[in-house]
Amino acid sequence: MTDYRRLTEAEIGQLISQGCLANEWHRIEVAEPFEPYRLRHVHFLGDVRIGRLGRAVEVEGVTKTSSIFSASLCNVTIGHDCYIKHVGVHIANYDIGDRVAIVNTGLIVADPGATFGAGTEVEAVNEAGGRGVLLYPELSAQVAHLLAMHRYRPDLVARLEEMIHRRVETIRSDRGRIDDDVEILDVSEMRNVNVGTAARLVGPEFLKNGTVLSDAEAVTFIGSGVVARNFIIGERSIVTQGAILDTCFVGQGCKIGKQLSAENSLFFANCEAFHGECVSVLAGPYSVTHHKSTLLIAGHFSFYNAGSGSNMSNHMYKLGPVHQGILERGSKTGSFSYLIWPSRVGPFSVVIGKNMANFDLADLPFSYVEVKEGRSYVTPGFNLQTVGTVRDGAKWPVRDRRRGPVKRDLIHFQVFSPFTVGRMLRGEARLTKLAAETDRSVEEVAFEGALIRRLLLKRGAKYYRNAVNAWLAEQIMDRIDPVLDDGLDAARQRLKPDAAAAGAQEWVDLCGLLVARDRLASLVDDVEAGSIGDLEALADRLAALHAAYPRDEWNYVVAVWQERFGQALHEMDGEALAGVADLLLTTRGKDLRMILNDAGKEFAVTSRLGFGADGSPEDCDADFDAVRGTFETNSFVLDMQQKLAALEQRVEVFKTRVLAFGEKVPG
C-alpha cells in the first residue's frame, strides 16, 4: 500500500516554474521520494496521485527515466516508475499501475458506469438475431456455444445470462484500469478500456468500450491502425494492421489483422483471421481465414480452414439475413467455394465449388462435397485417406499459442473420437441401407439435399467401417499394453467398462469439447435448476466434463465393440486379442498406404509444372527436387513410412505376447 502526501509550497512553486498547472493544488498527492523536476508541463485536474519517479523504465526497447512531461491528468492515480509523455487531450478517471509507459496519445478516458465491453451482446451465428452471446472476460467457447446454440432450452439461456449480468456488475466502474508494465504508444483515442498486465498497445487508432486481457506470461499486442469498439481481447492475442472489430470477442492466442473487418463475431482459442470479412460468426478454436476475398457470415465453425474467396449466403432474397449454417470441426472450403444457408457439413469434410443446394451432411463425415453441372455431389469418407486430415490432427496441439495458468477454452484435439466415430457409424448404416435399396439402373441417389453416385455408396460405407474398426482396435491395444506382462486376468480387468464413466451413447462437440450427451444434459439440467449458480461453478463443471473424456471414451469403445462384433472385451482370450491386432494391421495399414499414395501425388509429373524455367526436362526435375525435395526424403512421407513399419512391428509383438497367455474362455 503506497503512502501519499500533499505537495509542499516549495514543490508547488517548482512545479509552476516548470510549466505545471493545477486549479486545486491541495488535491495533488505524491509518494516518497518525490522529485519535482521530473514533471514538466503537466496540467492537474481533480484528484491526482503520483507514485515514485526516477527509476528506469523500458519504452519500446529503450531504457528511459520514469517521468511525466506534457500531459493533462484528471482524477488519475499513477503507480511507481511510470513514463508519461505527450498526452494531447487528457487521461481521465484511470488507475494506472507500476512501470507503465503512455506516450504520444490523444484521449484516454473512463466514463461513469463503464463496463469495459462486458455485457455487450454479440449477435452470433444468425445475423437477424436470436442467438446473442453476452460478453464477459472469462467467456469460453463452451459457454458461447450453450448460449448461441441451445435456444431450445430457454431456462438454460436465462440462467446463463443472469450469471453473466451479475459478473458484469462486478466490473462496472467509474474508473478505468491500466495494469502494471503496460505500454500505450500512439493511440489516438481510448475510451472505457481496461488494459491487463504487460499488454502493448502500439498505434491503434480508436478503442472504445473494451477489455484487453494480458499477463506477464501471455502478453497481448494491439497494433497499428486498429479500430475496435464493444470488445474483449484475450491473453496472448495479436490484433494489428488495420483490423476493424465491432462488437467482437477475441479469445486467447488469436491472430487478427491485415485489414480484417469483423462484426458481431466470436473468435476463440488460436483462431487466425486476416484480410477478409466476418459477420455473425462463431469461430470455435483453430478457425482460420487468411484471404482478402473471403466472407464468412452467419455460421458456426471450429478447426476450420477457409479457402480464398469462400463465401456464404444467408438471405436467399426472401425474408432477409435469417439463415445460418454449420461447418463442423475440421471442415475446409476450397478456393471460391460457396454455400447457401441453411446447410450443415459433417466433420472433417471439404467443400468445393458453388453449391446452390441446402444440404445436411452431418452423418457423412470425412467427405468431399463438389459441384458438377450445378449440382452438389458427395463422395462419402474420401477424406479419411488424404494427407490433409493426418496433418490437421498432428498440427493443432503443437500450434497452441496460449500461455499462462488458465486456458479457458476446453479442447479435445482428437480427429477420431466417439463423436466422429458415432457419425461414421450412422453414415455406414445409412449408406449400406441406400445401397441395398437402390436399383443398379440408378446412377445417383439423393441424400439430405445433395447427391451421391450409386457406385460410391458401398465404397463410402467400407471407408467408414474400416476407420471405425481401426479406431476400436487401436483403443483396445492401447488399453492393455501396460499390463501385457501381467497375464490374461490383468488384461481382462483393464478391458472392463468403467463403472463411474458414462455409458454408450451419442456424443456432441461443444465447440471443441467432446462430451457424452447425457453428461451435457445433466449439466444443462443443473444450470436450469440453479444447482450450478455462478460462472465459477459452471467453469468447474465444464472442466470436469473435459477431464471425464478418457473414461467415457473407453466405455464407448466397450459398448460399440460388443454391439459390432458380439464380444464382451473383458471375456476375450489371447487368440481373440490377437485377432484385434490383425484387425488393426489390416485397416490402419491400408489407410497408411493410401495416405502415402495421396502424398505421392505431390511429386507427380503434373506437380512439376512451372519448375525448371528456361531449362531442359532434366533441369525441371532438378529444380523441383531443389525446391520441393523428393518423395523418398520428404519428412511427412518418412513419418508415414515409419508409422507403417512401427504398426507392423507393434502388431507382431502384441500378438506374440497375448498368444502367450495360453488360456481360452470355457465354452
C-alpha positions in Angstrom: 0.0 0.0 0.0 1.6 3.3 -1.1 1.5 6.2 1.3 0.8 9.5 -0.4 1.2 13.1 0.9 0.2 16.5 -0.3 2.7 18.8 -2.0 4.7 21.4 -0.1 4.6 25.0 -1.0 8.2 24.8 -2.3 7.3 21.8 -4.5 4.2 23.7 -5.9 6.4 26.7 -6.7 8.9 24.5 -8.5 6.2 22.7 -10.5 4.7 26.0 -11.5 8.1 27.2 -12.7 8.4 24.1 -14.8 5.1 24.9 -16.6 2.8 22.8 -14.5 -0.8 23.9 -13.7 -3.5 23.0 -11.2 -6.8 24.6 -10.2 -6.6 23.0 -6.7 -3.0 22.1 -5.7 -4.2 20.5 -2.4 -5.8 17.7 -4.4 -2.5 16.5 -5.8 -0.7 13.8 -3.7 2.7 12.2 -4.3 4.7 9.3 -3.0 8.1 9.5 -1.4 10.7 10.2 -2.6 9.3 12.9 -4.7 11.5 14.9 -7.1 9.5 17.8 -8.7 11.9 18.3 -11.6 10.7 15.0 -13.1 7.4 16.7 -14.0 7.2 19.3 -16.7 4.2 20.9 -18.4 1.7 18.8 -16.6 -1.9 20.0 -16.1 -3.6 18.6 -13.0 -7.4 18.4 -12.7 -9.3 16.9 -9.8 -7.7 14.3 -7.6 -4.3 13.1 -8.9 -1.9 10.7 -7.1 1.6 10.1 -8.5 3.9 7.3 -7.4 7.6 7.3 -7.2 9.6 8.6 -10.2 13.2 8.4 -11.2 13.9 4.8 -11.8 14.5 3.2 -15.2 11.5 2.1 -17.4 11.6 0.4 -20.8 9.8 2.1 -23.6 9.8 0.2 -27.0 13.1 -1.5 -26.1 14.8 1.7 -25.0 15.5 2.4 -21.3 14.3 5.8 -20.1 13.9 7.5 -16.7 10.4 7.5 -15.3 8.9 11.0 -15.5 5.9 12.9 -16.7 6.0 15.5 -19.5 3.4 17.4 -21.4 0.3 15.7 -20.1 -3.1 16.6 -18.7 -4.2 14.4 -15.8 -7.7 14.4 -14.4 -8.7 12.2 -11.5 -5.9 9.8 -12.1 -3.8 7.5 -9.8 -0.4 6.7 -11.3 1.8 3.9 -9.9 5.6 3.8 -9.4 8.1 4.4 -12.2 5.8 5.4 -15.0 6.8 7.3 -18.1 4.0 9.6 -19.4 4.8 12.0 -22.3 2.8 14.0 -24.8 -0.9 13.3 -23.9 -2.7 15.5 -26.4 -6.1 15.8 -24.7 -6.0 14.2 -21.2 -6.1 11.0 -19.2 -9.2 11.0 -17.0 -10.6 8.7 -14.4 -8.0 5.9 -14.6 -5.9 3.9 -12.1 -2.5 3.3 -13.7 -0.2 0.5 -12.4 3.6 0.5 -12.0 6.1 0.8 -14.8 3.5 1.9 -17.3 4.6 3.9 -20.4 2.0 6.2 -22.1 3.5 8.2 -24.9 2.0 10.4 -27.7 -1.6 9.7 -27.1 -4.7 11.7 -27.6 -7.5 10.9 -25.2 -7.7 8.2 -22.5 -10.9 8.4 -20.5 -13.3 6.3 -18.5 -17.0 7.4 -18.2 -19.2 6.8 -15.2 -20.7 3.3 -15.1 -18.5 1.8 -17.8 -18.4 -2.0 -18.1 -15.4 -2.2 -20.5 -17.0 -4.4 -23.1 -18.6 -6.8 -20.5 -22.3 -7.2 -21.1 -22.1 -6.5 -24.8 -24.4 -8.7 -26.8 -22.8 -10.3 -29.9 -25.4 -11.4 -32.4 -23.5 -14.6 -33.4 -24.4 -17.3 -35.9 -27.7 -15.7 -37.0 -27.3 -12.1 -38.4 -31.0 -11.4 -37.8 -30.6 -12.1 -34.0 -32.0 -14.6 -31.6 -28.6 -16.2 -30.7 -27.0 -13.3 -28.8 -24.0 -14.1 -26.6 -23.2 -11.7 -23.7 -19.5 -11.0 -23.3 -17.5 -11.2 -20.1 -13.8 -11.6 -19.6 -13.8 -15.3 -18.8 -16.1 -16.3 -21.7 -15.2 -19.7 -23.1 -16.1 -21.3 -26.4 -18.3 -23.8 -24.5 -20.4 -21.1 -22.7 -20.8 -19.2 -26.0 -21.9 -22.4 -27.7 -24.5 -23.1 -25.0 -25.8 -19.5 -25.2 -26.0 -19.4 -29.0 -27.0 -22.9 -30.0 -29.2 -24.1 -27.2 -32.1 -21.7 -27.6 -34.4 -24.6 -27.4 -33.7 -24.5 -23.6 -34.9 -21.0 -22.7 -34.4 -21.6 -19.0 -30.8 -22.5 -19.6 -30.2 -19.3 -21.6 -31.9 -17.2 -18.9 -29.9 -18.7 -16.1 -26.6 -18.2 -18.0 -27.5 -14.6 -18.9 -28.4 -13.9 -15.2 -24.9 -15.2 -14.1 -23.2 -13.0 -16.7 -25.2 -9.9 -15.7 -24.0 -10.5 -12.1 -20.4 -10.7 -13.3 -20.9 -7.5 -15.3 -21.9 -5.7 -12.2 -18.7 -6.6 -10.5 -16.8 -5.0 -13.4 -18.9 -1.8 -13.7 -16.9 1.2 -12.5 -16.5 4.9 -12.9 -12.7 4.4 -13.3 -10.7 2.5 -15.9 -7.7 0.4 -15.1 -4.2 0.1 -16.8 -2.3 -2.6 -15.1 1.5 -2.9 -14.4 4.1 -2.9 -17.2 1.7 -1.8 -20.0 2.9 0.2 -23.0 0.5 2.6 -24.7 2.0 4.4 -27.6 0.5 6.5 -30.4 -3.1 5.8 -29.5 -5.5 8.4 -30.9 -8.4 7.7 -28.6 -9.1 5.1 -25.9 -12.4 5.4 -24.1 -13.7 2.9 -21.4 -11.0 0.4 -22.0 -9.3 -1.7 -19.3 -5.8 -3.0 -20.1 -4.2 -6.0 -18.5 -0.7 -6.6 -17.3 2.2 -6.1 -19.7 -0.1 -5.5 -22.7 1.4 -3.5 -25.6 -0.8 -1.0 -27.5 1.2 0.5 -30.3 -0.6 2.6 -32.8 -4.2 1.6 -32.6 -6.5 4.3 -34.0 -9.6 4.0 -31.8 -10.5 1.8 -28.9 -13.9 2.1 -27.1 -15.7 0.0 -24.5 -13.4 -2.9 -24.3 -11.0 -5.0 -22.2 -7.5 -6.1 -23.2 -6.7 -9.1 -21.2 -3.0 -9.7 -20.8 -0.5 -11.4 -18.5 3.3 -11.3 -18.0 3.4 -14.9 -19.3 0.9 -14.2 -22.1 1.4 -10.6 -23.4 -1.3 -9.2 -25.7 -0.5 -6.8 -28.5 -2.8 -4.3 -30.2 -1.1 -2.7 -33.2 -1.2 -0.1 -35.8 -4.5 1.2 -37.3 -6.8 -1.0 -35.2 -10.3 0.3 -34.7 -12.3 -1.6 -32.0 -15.4 -1.0 -30.1 -17.5 -3.2 -27.8 -14.9 -5.9 -27.5 -12.9 -8.2 -25.3 -9.5 -9.4 -26.4 -7.9 -12.4 -24.7 -4.4 -13.1 -23.4 -1.5 -13.5 -25.9 -3.6 -12.4 -28.8 -2.4 -10.1 -31.6 -4.8 -7.6 -33.2 -3.0 -5.3 -35.6 -2.5 -4.0 -39.2 -5.8 -2.0 -39.5 -8.2 -4.6 -38.2 -11.7 -3.4 -37.6 -13.6 -5.1 -34.8 -17.2 -4.0 -34.0 -18.9 -6.0 -31.2 -16.5 -8.9 -31.1 -14.8 -11.3 -28.7 -11.2 -12.4 -29.4 -10.1 -15.4 -27.3 -6.7 -16.5 -26.1 -3.8 -16.9 -28.6 -5.6 -15.5 -31.6 -4.2 -13.5 -34.5 -6.4 -10.9 -36.1 -5.1 -8.4 -38.7 -4.3 -7.3 -42.2 -7.4 -5.2 -42.6 -9.9 -7.8 -41.4 -13.3 -6.5 -40.8 -15.4 -8.3 -38.2 -18.8 -7.5 -36.8 -20.8 -9.4 -34.2 -18.3 -12.2 -34.2 -16.6 -14.5 -31.7 -13.1 -15.9 -32.2 -11.9 -18.5 -29.7 -8.5 -20.0 -28.9 -5.8 -19.8 -31.6 -8.1 -18.5 -34.4 -6.5 -16.6 -37.2 -8.4 -14.1 -39.3 -6.8 -11.8 -41.9 -7.8 -9.6 -44.9 -11.4 -10.7 -45.3 -14.8 -10.1 -43.6 -16.6 -11.9 -40.8 -20.2 -11.2 -39.8 -22.1 -13.0 -37.1 -19.5 -15.8 -36.9 -19.0 -18.1 -34.0 -15.4 -19.2 -34.8 -14.5 -22.1 -32.5 -10.9 -23.0 -31.7 -8.4 -23.0 -34.6 -10.7 -21.5 -37.2 -8.6 -19.8 -39.9 -9.4 -17.4 -42.7 -6.4 -15.8 -44.4 -7.6 -14.3 -47.7 -8.8 -10.9 -48.8 -11.7 -12.1 -50.9 -13.2 -14.4 -48.2 -16.6 -13.6 -46.5 -17.7 -15.7 -43.5 -21.2 -15.0 -42.4 -23.8 -16.4 -40.1 -22.0 -19.6 -39.4 -20.7 -21.9 -36.6 -17.2 -23.2 -37.2 -14.3 -24.9 -35.4 -10.9 -26.3 -36.5 -12.0 -24.7 -39.9 -9.9 -23.6 -42.8 -11.4 -21.2 -45.3 -10.0 -21.2 -48.8 -9.6 -17.9 -50.7 -12.9 -16.5 -51.9 -15.0 -18.7 -49.6 -18.4 -17.2 -49.3 -21.8 -17.9 -47.7 -25.3 -16.5 -48.5 -27.8 -16.2 -45.7 -30.8 -14.4 -47.1 -32.0 -16.2 -50.2 -33.6 -12.9 -51.3 -36.6 -13.6 -49.2 -37.0 -12.6 -45.5 -33.6 -11.1 -45.2 -30.5 -12.5 -43.5 -32.3 -15.0 -41.3 -30.5 -18.2 -42.4 -27.4 -19.8 -40.8 -25.1 -22.8 -41.3 -22.7 -25.1 -39.5 -19.4 -26.4 -40.7 -18.4 -29.0 -38.1 -14.9 -29.5 -36.7 -12.1 -29.9 -39.2 -14.0 -28.8 -42.3 -12.5 -26.9 -45.1 -13.8 -24.8 -48.0 -11.9 -24.7 -51.3 -11.0 -21.6 -53.2 -14.1 -19.6 -54.3 -16.4 -22.2 -52.7 -19.9 -21.0 -52.0 -22.5 -22.3 -49.6 -26.1 -21.2 -49.4 -27.5 -21.2 -45.9 -29.1 -23.1 -44.3 -26.7 -26.0 -44.7 -24.7 -28.3 -42.5 -21.4 -30.0 -43.3 -20.1 -33.0 -41.4 -16.8 -33.2 -39.5 -13.5 -33.1 -41.4 -15.2 -32.6 -44.8 -14.1 -30.5 -47.8 -16.5 -28.3 -49.8 -15.5 -27.3 -53.3 -17.4 -25.1 -55.9 -20.6 -23.1 -55.9 -23.1 -25.1 -54.0 -26.7 -23.9 -54.7 -28.4 -26.6 -52.7 -29.3 -26.6 -49.0 -28.0 -29.9 -47.5 -27.4 -31.6 -44.2 -24.4 -33.9 -44.4 -23.8 -34.3 -40.6 -23.9 -38.1 -41.0 -21.3 -38.2 -43.7 -18.0 -37.0 -42.0 -14.7 -37.0 -43.8 -16.4 -36.4 -47.2 -15.8 -34.3 -50.3 -18.6 -32.1 -51.5 -18.2 -31.0 -55.1 -20.3 -29.2 -57.7 -20.8 -30.8 -61.1 -23.2 -29.3 -63.6 -24.6 -27.0 -60.9 -25.5 -29.9 -58.5 -23.8 -30.8 -55.3 -22.3 -34.3 -55.1 -20.8 -36.0 -52.1 -18.0 -38.6 -52.0 -18.5 -40.1 -48.6 -15.5 -40.9 -46.4 -13.0 -39.9 -49.1 -11.1 -37.5 -46.8 -10.2 -40.4 -44.5 -7.3 -41.3 -46.7 -5.9 -37.9 -47.5 -2.7 -36.2 -46.3 -4.5 -33.1 -45.1 -6.6 -34.9 -42.5 -3.5 -36.6 -41.0 -1.6 -33.3 -40.9 -4.5 -31.5 -39.3 -4.6 -33.9 -36.4 -0.9 -33.5 -35.8 -0.6 -29.7 -36.1 -3.3 -28.4 -33.8 -1.8 -29.4 -30.4 1.6 -28.0 -31.3 0.2 -24.7 -32.5 -1.5 -23.8 -29.2 -0.3 -20.3 -28.5 -2.0 -20.0 -25.2 0.3 -19.4 -22.2 -0.2 -18.8 -18.5 -2.0 -20.7 -15.8 -5.5 -20.5 -17.4 -6.7 -21.9 -20.7 -10.4 -21.1 -20.8 -11.4 -23.0 -24.0 -11.6 -26.7 -23.2 -10.3 -28.6 -26.3 -10.1 -32.2 -27.3 -7.9 -32.4 -30.4 -8.7 -36.0 -31.4 -9.6 -36.5 -35.0 -11.1 -39.9 -34.2 -13.3 -39.9 -31.1 -16.7 -41.1 -30.0 -18.1 -38.0 -31.7 -16.6 -38.7 -35.2 -16.9 -42.5 -34.8 -20.6 -42.1 -33.9 -21.1 -40.1 -37.1 -19.2 -42.7 -39.2 -21.4 -45.5 -37.7 -24.5 -43.6 -38.7 -23.0 -42.9 -42.1 -22.1 -46.5 -42.6 -25.6 -47.7 -41.7 -27.3 -45.1 -44.0 -25.1 -45.8 -46.9 -25.4 -49.6 -46.6 -29.2 -49.2 -46.5 -29.2 -47.0 -49.5 -27.0 -49.4 -51.4 -29.3 -52.3 -50.6 -32.5 -50.4 -51.6 -31.2 -48.7 -54.8 -31.6 -50.4 -58.1 -28.5 -50.9 -60.2 -30.0 -49.0 -63.1 -29.9 -45.8 -60.9 -26.8 -43.7 -61.3 -27.2 -41.4 -58.4 -29.2 -41.1 -55.2 -30.4 -38.1 -53.2 -29.1 -37.7 -49.7 -30.3 -34.8 -47.5 -30.2 -32.2 -50.3 -27.1 -33.5 -52.1 -26.4 -36.4 -54.5 -24.2 -39.5 -54.2 -23.1 -41.7 -57.1 -24.7 -45.1 -56.5 -21.3 -46.8 -57.0 -19.9 -44.8 -54.1 -22.5 -46.0 -51.6 -20.8 -49.3 -50.7 -17.3 -47.8 -51.0 -18.2 -45.0 -48.6 -19.7 -47.5 -46.1 -16.5 -49.5 -46.4 -14.3 -46.4 -45.7 -16.3 -45.8 -42.5 -16.3 -49.4 -41.5 -12.6 -49.7 -41.8 -11.9 -46.4 -40.0 -14.2 -47.4 -37.1 -12.7 -50.8 -36.8 -9.2 -49.4 -36.8 -10.0 -46.9 -34.1 -11.6 -49.6 -31.9 -8.7 -52.0 -32.3 -6.2 -49.3 -31.5 -8.1 -48.2 -28.4 -8.2 -51.8 -27.2 -4.5 -52.4 -27.7 -3.6 -49.1 -26.1 -5.7 -50.1 -23.1 -4.0 -53.4 -22.3 -0.4 -52.6 -23.5 0.6 -51.5 -19.9 -0.4 -54.9 -18.4 0.6 -57.4 -21.1 3.3 -58.8 -18.8 0.8 -59.4 -16.0 -1.2 -62.0 -17.8 -4.7 -62.6 -19.1 -6.5 -61.7 -15.9 -4.9 -58.3 -15.7 -5.7 -57.7 -19.4 -9.4 -58.6 -18.8 -9.6 -56.4 -15.8 -8.4 -53.5 -17.9 -10.9 -54.3 -20.6 -13.9 -53.9 -18.3 -16.1 -50.8 -18.5 -15.5 -48.0 -16.0 -18.4 -48.1 -13.6 -18.0 -44.4 -12.9 -18.0 -43.3 -16.5 -20.8 -42.6 -19.0 -22.3 -45.5 -20.8 -22.6 -46.0 -24.6 -24.4 -43.0 -26.1 -24.3 -40.3 -28.6 -21.6 -37.7 -28.3 -21.6 -34.0 -29.1 -18.9 -31.4 -29.9 -19.4 -28.5 -27.6 -17.2 -26.1 -29.7 -14.0 -28.0 -29.1 -15.1 -30.0 -26.0 -16.1 -33.6 -26.8 -18.7 -34.9 -24.3 -21.2 -37.7 -23.9 -24.7 -36.3 -24.5 -26.0 -37.5 -21.1 -23.3 -35.6 -19.3 -24.1 -32.5 -21.1 -27.8 -32.9 -20.4 -27.0 -33.3 -16.7 -25.0 -30.1 -16.7 -27.9 -28.2 -18.5 -30.4 -29.6 -16.0 -28.3 -28.4 -13.1 -27.9 -24.9 -14.5 -31.7 -24.7 -15.1 -32.3 -26.0 -11.5 -29.9 -23.5 -10.0 -27.5 -26.0 -8.5 -24.9 -24.5 -10.8 -25.4 -20.9 -9.7 -22.5 -18.9 -10.9 -19.9 -18.7 -13.6 -17.1 -20.1 -11.5 -19.2 -23.2 -10.7 -20.1 -23.6 -14.4 -16.4 -23.4 -15.4 -15.5 -26.1 -12.8 -18.3 -28.3 -14.1 -17.2 -27.9 -17.7 -13.6 -28.7 -16.7 -14.9 -31.9 -15.1 -16.6 -32.8 -18.4 -13.2 -32.3 -20.1 -11.4 -34.4 -17.6 -14.0 -37.2 -17.9 -13.2 -37.8 -21.6 -10.8 -40.7 -21.3 -13.0 -42.8 -19.0 -16.1 -42.0 -21.1 -14.3 -42.8 -24.3 -13.3 -46.2 -23.0 -16.9 -47.1 -22.1 -17.9 -46.1 -25.6 -15.3 -48.4 -27.1 -16.5 -51.3 -24.9 -20.1 -50.9 -25.9 -19.5 -50.3 -29.7 -17.2 -53.3 -29.9 -19.7 -55.6 -28.3 -22.5 -54.4 -30.5 -20.4 -54.6 -33.6 -18.7 -58.0 -33.0 -20.8 -59.7 -30.4 -17.9 -60.0 -28.0 -17.5 -58.7 -24.4 -14.0 -57.4 -24.3 -13.3 -58.5 -20.7 -14.1 -62.1 -21.7 -11.7 -62.3 -24.7 -8.8 -64.8 -24.6 -5.4 -64.4 -26.1 -6.4 -65.6 -29.5 -9.3 -63.1 -29.7 -7.0 -60.3 -28.7 -4.5 -61.4 -31.4 -7.4 -61.0 -33.8 -7.8 -57.4 -32.6 -4.2 -56.7 -33.6 -4.7 -58.3 -37.0 -7.8 -56.1 -37.5 -5.7 -53.0 -36.7 -3.0 -54.0 -39.1 -5.4 -54.7 -41.9 -7.4 -51.5 -41.6 -4.8 -49.0 -40.4 -2.1 -50.4 -42.6 -4.4 -49.9 -45.7 -5.1 -46.4 -44.6 -1.4 -45.5 -44.2 -0.7 -46.9 -47.7 -3.5 -44.9 -49.2 -2.2 -41.7 -47.4 1.3 -42.4 -48.8 -0.3 -42.8 -52.2 -2.0 -39.5 -51.8 1.2 -37.8 -50.7 2.9 -39.2 -53.8 0.6 -37.1 -56.0 2.5 -34.1 -54.7 5.5 -35.4 -56.6 3.8 -36.4 -59.8 4.6 -35.0 -63.2 1.8 -32.5 -63.1 3.1 -31.1 -59.8 6.3 -30.2 -61.6 4.6 -27.8 -64.0 6.4 -24.4 -63.8 9.6 -25.8 -62.5 12.9 -25.6 -64.4 12.1 -22.4 -66.3 14.3 -21.9 -69.4 15.8 -25.4 -68.9 15.6 -28.9 -70.2 13.3 -31.6 -68.8 16.2 -32.8 -66.7 16.6 -29.2 -65.4 12.8 -29.3 -64.5 13.3 -32.4 -62.3 16.5 -30.9 -60.7 14.7 -27.6 -60.0 11.7 -29.4 -58.4 14.0 -31.6 -56.2 15.9 -28.5 -55.1 12.7 -26.6 -54.1 10.4 -29.4 -53.0 12.7 -32.3 -52.3 12.0 -35.9 -53.3 9.3 -38.3 -52.3 11.9 -40.5 -50.6 13.3 -37.7 -48.5 10.0 -35.8 -47.7 9.6 -35.6 -43.9 5.9 -36.4 -44.0 6.4 -39.4 -46.2 9.2 -40.7 -44.0 7.0 -40.2 -41.0 4.2 -42.2 -42.6 6.6 -45.0 -43.6 7.9 -45.1 -40.1 4.4 -45.3 -38.7 3.6 -48.2 -41.1 6.8 -50.1 -40.0 6.1 -49.3 -36.4 2.5 -50.6 -36.8 3.7 -53.9 -38.3 6.2 -54.3 -35.5 3.7 -53.4 -32.8 1.2 -55.9 -34.1 3.7 -58.7 -34.2 5.0 -58.0 -30.7 1.4 -57.7 -29.3 0.3 -60.9 -30.9 3.2 -62.8 -29.5 2.6 -61.6 -26.0 -1.2 -62.2 -25.9 -0.9 -65.6 -27.5 1.5 -66.5 -24.7 -1.4 -66.1 -22.3 -2.3 -69.7 -23.4 -5.8 -69.6 -21.9 -9.2 -70.0 -23.6 -12.6 -68.9 -22.3 -14.5 -72.1 -21.4 -17.3 -72.9 -23.8 
